[in-house]
């Protein structure tokens, strides 16, 4: 959204906007003839990109993140099924042990 805003204001002479200095601290800036955008890439690296390059990079990152989110959700569903199966099996083992103790085939637990 910020990239679209900057691109729409690129032809204007001057634009006033707010930007984040740090958490909860904003500053106002006057932007004159914006032709590029700086993106924080991480690991203390920031690079300047043209609007087209930035849009390509950001859309690629969004597609990758969406794909990864779908994979993680699939894996989470598999883990939920495995947890349910494990809990059912634990209950069956416990119930079998209780039946065996009642039948006298296992010694009673002393408390």
C-alpha atoms as an extended CHARMM CRD file, in Angstrom:
* protein
*
       111  EXT
         1         1  UNK       CA              0.0000000000        0.0000000000        0.0000000000  PROA      1               0.0000000000
         2         2  UNK       CA              2.8230000000        2.3920000000        0.8000000000  PROA      2               0.0000000000
         3         3  UNK       CA              4.4210000000        1.6770000000       -2.5500000000  PROA      3               0.0000000000
         4         4  UNK       CA              1.1460000000        2.3840000000       -4.3750000000  PROA      4               0.0000000000
         5         5  UNK       CA              0.7790000000        5.6400000000       -2.4270000000  PROA      5               0.0000000000
         6         6  UNK       CA              4.3040000000        6.7680000000       -3.3080000000  PROA      6               0.0000000000
         7         7  UNK       CA              3.8210000000        5.8370000000       -6.9500000000  PROA      7               0.0000000000
         8         8  UNK       CA              0.5680000000        7.8340000000       -7.1110000000  PROA      8               0.0000000000
         9         9  UNK       CA              2.2830000000       10.8730000000       -5.5890000000  PROA      9               0.0000000000
        10        10  UNK       CA              5.4460000000       10.6210000000       -7.7150000000  PROA      10              0.0000000000
        11        11  UNK       CA              4.2520000000       13.2790000000      -10.1800000000  PROA      11              0.0000000000
        12        12  UNK       CA              3.1850000000       15.7720000000       -7.4980000000  PROA      12              0.0000000000
        13        13  UNK       CA              5.5890000000       18.5030000000       -6.5710000000  PROA      13              0.0000000000
        14        14  UNK       CA              5.5750000000       17.8750000000       -2.8330000000  PROA      14              0.0000000000
        15        15  UNK       CA              3.8630000000       15.4100000000       -0.5050000000  PROA      15              0.0000000000
        16        16  UNK       CA              3.7280000000       15.4910000000        3.2880000000  PROA      16              0.0000000000
        17        17  UNK       CA              3.6740000000       12.1230000000        5.0210000000  PROA      17              0.0000000000
        18        18  UNK       CA              4.4680000000       10.4880000000        8.3450000000  PROA      18              0.0000000000
        19        19  UNK       CA              7.0290000000        7.7540000000        8.8260000000  PROA      19              0.0000000000
        20        20  UNK       CA              8.0440000000        5.5980000000       11.7460000000  PROA      20              0.0000000000
        21        21  UNK       CA             11.3530000000        6.3820000000       13.4410000000  PROA      21              0.0000000000
        22        22  UNK       CA             10.9350000000        3.6070000000       15.9990000000  PROA      22              0.0000000000
        23        23  UNK       CA              8.0780000000        1.9230000000       17.8110000000  PROA      23              0.0000000000
        24        24  UNK       CA              5.3310000000        4.4830000000       18.5110000000  PROA      24              0.0000000000
        25        25  UNK       CA              7.4850000000        7.4190000000       17.3330000000  PROA      25              0.0000000000
        26        26  UNK       CA              6.3940000000        9.0440000000       14.0890000000  PROA      26              0.0000000000
        27        27  UNK       CA              7.8950000000       11.9920000000       12.2070000000  PROA      27              0.0000000000
        28        28  UNK       CA              6.5650000000       14.0990000000        9.3590000000  PROA      28              0.0000000000
        29        29  UNK       CA              8.4860000000       14.4150000000        6.1130000000  PROA      29              0.0000000000
        30        30  UNK       CA              8.0750000000       16.4240000000        2.9330000000  PROA      30              0.0000000000
        31        31  UNK       CA              8.7210000000       14.2990000000       -0.1350000000  PROA      31              0.0000000000
        32        32  UNK       CA              9.6020000000       16.0260000000       -3.3850000000  PROA      32              0.0000000000
        33        33  UNK       CA              9.6430000000       14.1090000000       -6.6910000000  PROA      33              0.0000000000
        34        34  UNK       CA              9.8610000000       10.5510000000       -5.3800000000  PROA      34              0.0000000000
        35        35  UNK       CA             11.4740000000        8.2200000000       -7.9380000000  PROA      35              0.0000000000
        36        36  UNK       CA             12.6210000000        5.3070000000       -5.7810000000  PROA      36              0.0000000000
        37        37  UNK       CA             11.9520000000        3.5660000000       -2.5020000000  PROA      37              0.0000000000
        38        38  UNK       CA             14.2770000000        2.0910000000        0.1350000000  PROA      38              0.0000000000
        39        39  UNK       CA             13.4110000000       -1.3560000000        1.4710000000  PROA      39              0.0000000000
        40        40  UNK       CA             14.7020000000       -2.8790000000        4.6730000000  PROA      40              0.0000000000
        41        41  UNK       CA             15.9340000000       -6.3440000000        3.7150000000  PROA      41              0.0000000000
        42        42  UNK       CA             17.0160000000       -7.4470000000        7.2000000000  PROA      42              0.0000000000
        43        43  UNK       CA             20.4180000000       -8.1670000000        8.7480000000  PROA      43              0.0000000000
        44        44  UNK       CA             21.0550000000       -4.4010000000        8.8660000000  PROA      44              0.0000000000
        45        45  UNK       CA             20.7170000000       -4.1130000000        5.0730000000  PROA      45              0.0000000000
        46        46  UNK       CA             18.6290000000       -1.4710000000        3.3320000000  PROA      46              0.0000000000
        47        47  UNK       CA             18.6030000000       -1.0390000000       -0.4390000000  PROA      47              0.0000000000
        48        48  UNK       CA             17.1530000000        1.5050000000       -2.8140000000  PROA      48              0.0000000000
        49        49  UNK       CA             14.8770000000        0.1850000000       -5.5620000000  PROA      49              0.0000000000
        50        50  UNK       CA             12.8620000000        1.7010000000       -8.3700000000  PROA      50              0.0000000000
        51        51  UNK       CA              9.0980000000        1.3230000000       -7.9850000000  PROA      51              0.0000000000
        52        52  UNK       CA              8.9670000000       -1.5500000000      -10.4830000000  PROA      52              0.0000000000
        53        53  UNK       CA             11.8320000000       -3.4550000000       -8.8580000000  PROA      53              0.0000000000
        54        54  UNK       CA             10.3510000000       -2.9460000000       -5.3830000000  PROA      54              0.0000000000
        55        55  UNK       CA              6.9320000000       -4.1410000000       -6.5230000000  PROA      55              0.0000000000
        56        56  UNK       CA              8.4660000000       -7.2480000000       -8.1180000000  PROA      56              0.0000000000
        57        57  UNK       CA             10.4630000000       -8.0390000000       -4.9730000000  PROA      57              0.0000000000
        58        58  UNK       CA              7.5430000000       -7.4500000000       -2.6020000000  PROA      58              0.0000000000
        59        59  UNK       CA              5.0530000000       -9.4300000000       -4.6860000000  PROA      59              0.0000000000
        60        60  UNK       CA              7.5310000000      -12.3280000000       -4.8850000000  PROA      60              0.0000000000
        61        61  UNK       CA              8.0010000000      -12.2340000000       -1.1320000000  PROA      61              0.0000000000
        62        62  UNK       CA              4.2270000000      -12.1750000000       -0.6170000000  PROA      62              0.0000000000
        63        63  UNK       CA              3.7480000000      -15.2180000000       -2.8530000000  PROA      63              0.0000000000
        64        64  UNK       CA              6.4930000000      -17.1010000000       -0.9930000000  PROA      64              0.0000000000
        65        65  UNK       CA              5.0140000000      -16.2050000000        2.3900000000  PROA      65              0.0000000000
        66        66  UNK       CA              1.5280000000      -17.2750000000        1.2720000000  PROA      66              0.0000000000
        67        67  UNK       CA              2.8620000000      -20.6100000000        0.0090000000  PROA      67              0.0000000000
        68        68  UNK       CA              4.7760000000      -21.1770000000        3.2440000000  PROA      68              0.0000000000
        69        69  UNK       CA              1.6840000000      -20.3340000000        5.3030000000  PROA      69              0.0000000000
        70        70  UNK       CA             -0.3680000000      -22.9230000000        3.4000000000  PROA      70              0.0000000000
        71        71  UNK       CA              2.3270000000      -25.5660000000        3.9920000000  PROA      71              0.0000000000
        72        72  UNK       CA              2.5220000000      -24.7470000000        7.6980000000  PROA      72              0.0000000000
        73        73  UNK       CA             -1.2660000000      -24.9720000000        8.0340000000  PROA      73              0.0000000000
        74        74  UNK       CA             -1.2200000000      -28.4080000000        6.3590000000  PROA      74              0.0000000000
        75        75  UNK       CA              1.5310000000      -29.5730000000        8.7010000000  PROA      75              0.0000000000
        76        76  UNK       CA             -0.3540000000      -28.1860000000       11.6890000000  PROA      76              0.0000000000
        77        77  UNK       CA             -3.4490000000      -30.1850000000       10.6980000000  PROA      77              0.0000000000
        78        78  UNK       CA             -1.3100000000      -33.3400000000       10.4260000000  PROA      78              0.0000000000
        79        79  UNK       CA              0.1440000000      -32.6980000000       13.8870000000  PROA      79              0.0000000000
        80        80  UNK       CA             -3.3270000000      -32.2050000000       15.3580000000  PROA      80              0.0000000000
        81        81  UNK       CA             -4.3650000000      -35.5790000000       13.9480000000  PROA      81              0.0000000000
        82        82  UNK       CA             -1.2390000000      -37.2020000000       15.3690000000  PROA      82              0.0000000000
        83        83  UNK       CA             -1.8490000000      -35.6820000000       18.8120000000  PROA      83              0.0000000000
        84        84  UNK       CA             -5.4330000000      -36.9740000000       18.7950000000  PROA      84              0.0000000000
        85        85  UNK       CA             -4.2660000000      -40.4490000000       17.7420000000  PROA      85              0.0000000000
        86        86  UNK       CA             -1.6040000000      -40.4730000000       20.4760000000  PROA      86              0.0000000000
        87        87  UNK       CA             -4.0970000000      -39.3960000000       23.1560000000  PROA      87              0.0000000000
        88        88  UNK       CA             -6.5570000000      -42.1320000000       22.1010000000  PROA      88              0.0000000000
        89        89  UNK       CA             -3.7980000000      -44.7540000000       22.1710000000  PROA      89              0.0000000000
        90        90  UNK       CA             -2.6370000000      -43.6050000000       25.6170000000  PROA      90              0.0000000000
        91        91  UNK       CA             -6.1920000000      -43.9290000000       26.9100000000  PROA      91              0.0000000000
        92        92  UNK       CA             -6.4760000000      -47.4380000000       25.4360000000  PROA      92              0.0000000000
        93        93  UNK       CA             -3.2120000000      -48.5490000000       27.0630000000  PROA      93              0.0000000000
        94        94  UNK       CA             -4.3180000000      -47.1300000000       30.4100000000  PROA      94              0.0000000000
        95        95  UNK       CA             -7.7290000000      -48.8260000000       30.1750000000  PROA      95              0.0000000000
        96        96  UNK       CA             -6.0810000000      -52.1240000000       29.2360000000  PROA      96              0.0000000000
        97        97  UNK       CA             -3.8270000000      -51.8790000000       32.2830000000  PROA      97              0.0000000000
        98        98  UNK       CA             -6.8210000000      -51.1620000000       34.5390000000  PROA      98              0.0000000000
        99        99  UNK       CA             -8.6460000000      -54.2270000000       33.1330000000  PROA      99              0.0000000000
       100       100  UNK       CA             -5.5730000000      -56.3900000000       33.6840000000  PROA      100             0.0000000000
       101       101  UNK       CA             -5.2360000000      -55.2250000000       37.3100000000  PROA      101             0.0000000000
       102       102  UNK       CA             -8.9260000000      -55.9160000000       37.9890000000  PROA      102             0.0000000000
       103       103  UNK       CA             -8.5210000000      -59.3970000000       36.5160000000  PROA      103             0.0000000000
       104       104  UNK       CA             -5.6000000000      -60.0090000000       38.8980000000  PROA      104             0.0000000000
       105       105  UNK       CA             -3.0490000000      -60.5310000000       36.1500000000  PROA      105             0.0000000000
       106       106  UNK       CA             -0.9750000000      -57.5010000000       37.2720000000  PROA      106             0.0000000000
       107       107  UNK       CA             -0.0610000000      -56.5400000000       40.8600000000  PROA      107             0.0000000000
       108       108  UNK       CA             -2.0890000000      -53.7070000000       42.4110000000  PROA      108             0.0000000000
       109       109  UNK       CA             -0.3580000000      -50.3390000000       42.7380000000  PROA      109             0.0000000000
       110       110  UNK       CA              0.3930000000      -49.3980000000       46.3680000000  PROA      110             0.0000000000
       111       111  UNK       CA             -0.1110000000      -45.7750000000       47.2420000000  PROA      111             0.0000000000
